Amino acid sequence: MRNEALWNFFLVAILSLGLLIRGAYLRAAHRRRGPAATRESRWSMALQAGFYTIAFGLILAHLARPRLLAWANLSLCFELRWAGVVLGFASLALLVWVHRALDKNCSLTLSVREEHTLVTHGPYARIRHPMYAAWYLLHLAVFLITANGLIGFFLLGVYTVPITLRMREEEAMLAEEFGENYAAYREKTGRVLPRLRRKP
């Protein structure tokens, strides 16, 4: 399609809803549990901040100055771009499910509050990091909707660097907090995708 207005509408709608969902659940968790000291490294937070700053810059450039990134545009078929819209809303549904499962344990940075619980139900029954699975799904949706190779490479490829570091720190934190319970949980679940064969 030459007219990108429809795709841009869905892009803005999906990203805006994602930010609203995330913000609403974070505020609710903060009110119910109060602040907590982060146990996330400065290096991890810096990588994430840098990634999202560049990512939003690329998306804004795509929306406001499309000629700047036109060299990276791909000729994706109509069906693939609609698939991106569907995946975008699916990622939002997964995001809501994840936050409902986390409940009071939800936080912006890695932290363990008093009475923190090991969440193993809902989407956490099969994978340890469904939040990041939702972000990957959202990033794939953004790539398909924008049909831009640079945005796709950055959101799906470069994103792996900060999120892998964060997952390692998160798992180390939970292993320290929950010990054998977390070790047993980790053996039965996949990281961001379910295991093909679950261990008994």
Secondary structure, DSSP 4 states (H G I P E B T S, - for coil): ----HHHHHHHHHHHHHHHHHHHHHHHHHHHHH------S-HHHHHHHHHHHHHHHHHHHHHHH-GGGGGGGB----HHHHHHHHHHHHHHHHHHHHHHHHHGGG--SSS---TT-----SGGGGTBS-HHHHHHHHHHHHHHHHHTBHHHHIIIIIITHHHHHHHHHHHHHHHHHHHHHHHHHHHHHSBSSS--SS---
